[in-house]
Amino acid sequence: MKIFKYNLFVIAISLFITNSLYAKVVHTNPQDELFIKTKHEHTHSCAAREDYSKKNIQRAARKRLWTLVQEKKIAASWLEVPIKSTDKKQFEENVDWVVIFQDKNIQDASKQNIYIFVDFYGHVLGANYDGK
């Protein structure tokens, strides 16, 4: 019984150390007014490690858009805007999803698009107006 508890303890510590080393590159500029980054330090199941579907990626982006509205970083009208595109994009060594929302009713052309970056596990990495 003591050996079992010891092995369980060693496995738990190993998982904690491995998960605490997890970090993602954020594709946003800290000076950007939409700058939000998420560091997800652990996964909840084996299924979370699998590539999410496009539908789940879009759902995660919509949730982040809703959060931006709740934090008053963008207007509530963004919640009514359809998704313009959802594509995979190469960023240095990572390939992440980029979900683009476009509101042509906004007068400032530089703020007509909101780009939301989501990793393959469905974690939102950031959001900005320039897509970089």
Secondary structure, 3 states (H helix, E strand, C coil): CHHHHHHHHHHHHHHHHHHHCCCCCCCCCCCCCCCCCCCCCCCCCHHHHCCCCHHHHHHHHHHHHHHHHHCCCCCHHHHHCCEEEEEEEEECCEEEEEEEEECCCCCCHHHCEEEEEECCCCCEEEEECCCC
